[in-house]
Amino acid sequence: MEVEILGYTLLALVTIIGFAVAISKMSKPINDLLVVVQELKDCIKQLKETNLTHNEKLERHRKEIDGLKIKVKELETKIDMYHGN
């Protein structure tokens, strides 16, 4: 009877240790994945910031180009008036 209790106790202990080892082996890939996801979030955040900077530069250049187009049009008008067209 004591041998059976000892056997069942040993079996339960081995089972619990087996579950613990299995859980620890499964948690490492999950932790690695969480680290990679965080790195990806950081990269996406950086890309968004860079995109906003580029959009601001593009908007500023668009305004400069529009201003230059107006000046060119004025100069073309003056040239036409000078040449009598």
N, C-alpha and C positions, 0 to 999 in steps of 0.2 A: 504494500500500500504506500509506504513512504517512497519507494522507488518510482511508483507511478506518479506521485505528486512531484517528485524531483524531476522526472522526465517531462511532465506537462509544463512545469515551471521553466525548465531549460528550453523547451520548444517555444513557449511564449516569449522568452527572452530573445531567442534567436530570431523569431518573427518580428519582434519590435525593432531589433537592431537592423534587420533586413529592410524594414520600412524606412528607418532613419537614413540608411545609406542610399536607398532609392530616391528619397526626397532630396537629399543633399546633392545627388548627381543630377537630378532634374532642375534644381534651383540654379546651378552654375550657368547653364545656357540661357536661362531666363534673365539672370543678372547681366550676363554679357549682352544680351539683346537690349536690355534697358539702357546700358551704357551707350550702345550704338544709336539707339533712338534719341537719346539726349544729345549726342554729337550731331545727329541729323537735324534736330531742332535748332541747334546753335548755327549750323550752316544755313538753314533756311532763313533764320533771323538776319544773318549777315547778308544774304542775297537780297532780302527785302530792303535792307538799309541801302545797299549799293544801288538797287533799282530806283529807289526814291531819289538818290543823288543824281543818277543819270537822267531821270525824268526832269529834275529841276534844271540841269544843264541844258537839256534839249529845249525846254520851255524858254530859257533865257536866250539861247541861240535863235530860236524861232522868232522871238521879239526883235532881236538884232537884225535878222534877215528881213523881217517885215519893214523895219525902219530904213534899211538900205534900199529896199525896193522902192519905197516912197521917194528917197533922194534920187535914185536913178530915174524914176519917172519925171521928177521935177527937172532934172538936168536934160533929159530927152526933150521935154517941152521947151526949155530955154533954147536948146540947139535948133529945134524946129522953128522957133520964132526968129532966131538969128539968121537962119538960112532962108527965111521967108516961105516956109512950107505951111 
